[in-house]
Amino acid sequence: MPPGAVPPGDPAPGAGSAEDADPVPSSPVTQARGSEQKPRRWGTASALLDDEEARRRLMAAAMRCILRSNTGRISMDEVAEEAGVSRATVYRYYRTREDLILGVMLSRLDKAMDSVVRSLDDPGNAARSIPDLILRPATLLLGNRVNEALFPQEARSLITPVELASEPVVEGVYRHISPLLKQWQEDGQLAADLDLWTTTRWLNLVSVTLLTPPWLEMPATEKRAFIDTYVVRALAAPAH
C-alpha cells in the first residue's frame, strides 16, 4: 500500500494471526452462528455507542467480510449482517460502499505509516530517509491479505490517484511525515520554498506508481536508484 498500505505478516488464507485478531474482533453474528441465539443489535437509537466506536465496529466487520470473500467488492448488506446491525445503521455512518472501503484503507494507512516512520534508519537525514518513505509503504502491500484483497495484482494497473492519492489518503500520509519534512526544511535539507503538502502528494504518487506494472516487477535496487536520481535530487539539498 502505498502509503495507503499496511503492516506485513498476514497469514496465508485460512490462517489466523494476532494482528488479524486485534483489529478484526469477532462479530455478534459470528458469535451467534451455530446456535439459535440471535445476535445483539447495537445500532439502535438506544444503543450506548459513540460515533467513533460505531465506525470502528463497522470497519472491523468490513475487514472480516473482505478477508472472507478475498475481495474488496463487498456489499453494505454483508457488512450490516456481519456487524449485527441494520442496513440503515451502516448508511448512518458511511454514505456509500466507497466511503466504507476508504475508511478501512485510512485505518490501515495510519498503522502502516506509523510503522514506516518509526523504522527509518536515520530520520534526521532527508536524503537517506526519502527513498524509505516511498519504498517501504509500497512493500507493505505485498503479502498482506486485506491489502491484496483490496488491490489484487491483476488490477493494480488500474489503480488511480482517485483511489490511492485522494485528499484523505494524502492527508493521512502528511499527518505522519510532516514533522520530518518541517524539520528537514528548517535544517536546510529541503528548499525553503517547497510546499510540504504538495511535496507529500508527489511522494505518495511515486509510491503508488511503484505498485503498478512495469515498476512493480523492477528490482528494489533499480527502484532506489530511480528515486535517488529523480526524486531525492529534486527535493534534498546537496550534502556539503
Secondary structure by P-SEA (a helix, b strand, c coil): ccccccccccccccccccccccccccccccccccccccccccccccccccaaaaaaaaaaaaaaaaaaaccccccaaaaaaaacccaaaaaaccccaaaaaaaaaaaaaaaaaaaaaaaccccccccccccccccaaaaaacccaaaaaaccccccccccccccccaaaaaaaaaccaaaaaaaaaaccccccccaaaaaaaaaaaaaaaaccccccccaaaaaaaaacccccccccccc
